[in-house]
Amino acid sequence: MARSASHPFQHRARTRTSSRAPGDSWVDRIAGRFLRRRPPVGGDVRLTQRNVYVLPSRAGMLYATILLAMLIASVNYALSLGFMLTFLLGAIAVVAMLHTFRNMVSLVLRPGRADPVFAGQPAQFTLLLINPARHDRHALNLFATGMVRPEVVDVSAQTEQLVTIALPAPQRGWMSVPRLKLWSEFPLGLWRVWSYWHPSLRVLVYPTPETPPAPLPESRALAGDGEGGGGGEDDIAAVRPWQPGDSPRRIAWKAMARTASDTLLTKQFEGGERGELWFDWHHLPATLDPELRISRLTRWVLDADASGARWALTLPGEPIPLDGGPGHRDRCLEALATMRV
């Protein structure tokens, strides 16, 4: 009975601890007010004495309180050994502060790249930490608003370390990386050294494809075959692993059964022109709201590209001529992602 009664309390304690974000302290809130007007920085950023800050951690505050109590007791009782021990522990704390500061200063931060994703998927930003010094950097924490937990990395002497952070991308359009916080409490955890970094890096978030997919317009489907059902899909060239955006109708169930694989496989058809498709914003049902229209057109673009067809996309004020291939697909998806409704 006693064991079962203690579980709710432990659960509430874990909930309170996990609900607090690493970058949500009072220092971060004050700094955010001053840094809000600063634009993102492009290119490399070198951490120096001007943009690296040091304060005692929670363990450091407790450590200082104990030292103060030891000093008062030594003065009150005239304990020579008490003075010696207090000053020795205080000197250790000062040396730890220098090592903590040295663990981050002179580090070079460089923005990487971010590949487009579909709305609802996590956007992954690649960042580069460059250590030009001759000593290693340990336990560096990188955090941004939206992350579940910080990324912890070590950077060896005179090397570069790639760091990938994942952030939620709920809406289509361009998404900029938020302000990042880099901090460390190495080696003793008595001090926290940190810095803020807002790189000029963004990712394109494509609209979410319609699910389940609507069939292609019957009257405008692959005209070269004389049928409206999407001809040209008889010659299967190969199968490949499933990728986000692939049509569920192209999953190779038979190939998965033959190989006894748990990985989804997608049919890939032979190249060549499979016909011409015409997608027009104004020909969609009037009952669909603008976002559902964008979602349906996104699905049609992906299906047309998977079938090897050529297609044209007509949006309000932005007609995209007939073409095909990955470049044409990316252009259409970008137009749909950045479309204003």
Long-range contacts (C-beta under 8 A, 24 or more apart in sequence): 21-143, 21-145, 22-141, 22-143, 22-149, 22-150, 22-181, 23-143, 23-144, 23-145, 23-181, 27-55, 28-181, 31-196, 32-179, 35-179, 35-196, 35-198, 38-198, 39-198, 39-200, 40-176, 40-198, 40-199, 40-200, 40-201, 41-197, 41-198, 41-199, 41-200, 42-111, 42-199, 42-200, 43-110, 43-111, 43-200, 44-108, 44-109, 44-110, 44-130, 45-108, 45-109, 45-110, 45-197, 45-199, 46-106, 46-107, 46-108, 46-109, 47-104, 47-105, 47-106, 47-107, 47-108, 47-109, 47-182, 47-195, 48-105, 48-106, 49-105, 51-195, 51-196, 52-101, 52-104, 52-105, 52-193, 52-194, 52-195, 53-193, 53-194, 53-195, 54-97, 54-100, 54-101, 54-191, 54-192, 54-193, 55-191, 55-192, 56-190, 56-191, 56-192, 57-185, 57-189, 57-190, 57-191, 57-192, 59-189, 59-190, 60-93, 60-189, 60-190, 60-191, 60-192, 63-89, 63-93, 63-190, 64-93, 67-93, 92-188, 93-188, 93-190, 93-191, 96-187, 96-188, 96-190, 96-191, 97-190, 97-191, 99-186, 99-187, 100-184, 100-185, 100-186, 100-187, 100-188, 100-190, 100-191, 100-192, 100-193, 101-191, 101-193, 102-135, 103-137, 103-138, 103-139, 103-140, 103-184, 103-186, 103-187, 103-193, 104-137, 104-140, 104-182, 104-183, 104-184, 104-193, 104-194, 104-195, 106-132, 106-133, 107-131, 107-137, 107-140, 107-155, 107-182, 108-132, 109-182, 109-197, 109-199, 111-177, 111-199, 111-200, 111-201, 112-162, 112-201, 113-201, 114-177, 114-201, 114-202, 114-203, 115-203, 116-203, 116-204, 116-205, 116-206, 116-330, 116-333, 116-337, 117-169, 117-203, 117-205, 117-206, 117-244, 118-205, 118-206, 118-207, 118-208, 118-209, 118-244, 118-245, 119-169, 119-170, 119-171, 119-172, 119-205, 119-206, 119-207, 119-208, 120-169, 120-170, 120-208, 121-169, 121-244, 122-166, 122-167, 122-168, 122-169, 123-166, 123-167, 123-168, 123-169, 123-175, 123-203, 123-205, 124-164, 124-165, 124-166, 125-164, 125-165, 125-167, 125-177, 125-201, 125-203, 126-162, 126-163, 126-164, 127-162, 127-163, 127-164, 127-165, 127-180, 127-199, 128-160, 128-161, 128-162, 128-163, 129-153, 129-155, 129-160, 129-161, 129-163, 130-155, 130-160, 130-161, 131-155, 131-156, 131-157, 131-158, 131-159, 131-160, 131-161, 132-158, 133-157, 133-158, 134-158, 137-184, 138-184, 138-186, 138-187, 139-184, 139-185, 139-186, 140-182, 140-183, 140-184, 141-181, 141-182, 141-183, 141-184, 142-180, 142-181, 142-182, 143-180, 143-181, 143-183, 144-177, 144-178, 144-179, 144-180, 144-181, 145-178, 145-179, 146-178, 169-203, 169-205, 171-205, 172-205, 172-206, 172-207, 172-208, 172-294, 172-336, 172-337, 173-204, 173-205, 173-337, 173-338, 174-202, 174-203, 174-204, 174-205, 174-337, 174-338, 175-202, 175-203, 175-204, 175-205, 176-201, 176-202, 177-201, 177-202, 177-203, 204-334, 204-337, 204-338, 205-337, 206-245, 206-298, 206-333, 206-334, 206-336, 206-337, 207-291, 207-294, 207-295, 207-298, 207-333, 207-336, 207-337, 208-295, 208-298, 209-245, 209-295, 209-298, 209-299, 209-302, 210-292, 210-295, 210-296, 210-298, 210-299, 211-248, 211-299, 212-248, 213-247, 213-248, 213-249, 213-299, 213-303, 214-296, 214-299, 214-300, 216-277, 216-300, 216-303, 216-304, 217-277, 217-278, 217-279, 217-283, 220-277, 220-278, 220-279, 221-275, 221-277, 222-274, 222-275, 222-276, 222-277, 222-307, 222-309, 223-275, 223-276, 224-273, 224-274, 224-275, 224-276, 225-274, 225-275, 230-303, 230-307, 231-274, 231-275, 232-269, 232-272, 232-274, 232-275, 232-307, 232-308, 232-309, 233-267, 233-269, 233-274, 233-307, 235-269, 235-270, 236-267, 236-268, 236-269, 236-270, 237-268, 237-269, 237-270, 237-271, 238-268, 239-265, 239-266, 239-267, 239-268, 240-265, 240-266, 240-268, 241-265, 241-266, 242-266, 245-302, 246-302, 246-306, 247-299, 247-302, 247-303, 247-306, 249-303, 250-306, 266-306, 268-306, 269-306, 269-307, 269-308, 270-308, 271-308, 272-308, 273-308, 273-309, 273-310, 273-324, 274-307, 274-308, 274-309, 274-310, 275-309, 275-310, 276-309, 276-310, 276-311, 276-312, 276-322, 277-304, 277-309, 277-310, 277-311, 277-312, 278-311, 278-312, 278-314, 278-322, 279-304, 279-311, 279-312, 279-313, 279-314, 280-314, 281-314, 281-315, 281-316, 282-314, 282-316, 290-341, 291-341, 294-336, 294-339, 294-341, 297-336, 298-333, 298-336, 301-329, 301-332, 301-333, 301-336, 302-329, 305-329, 315-339
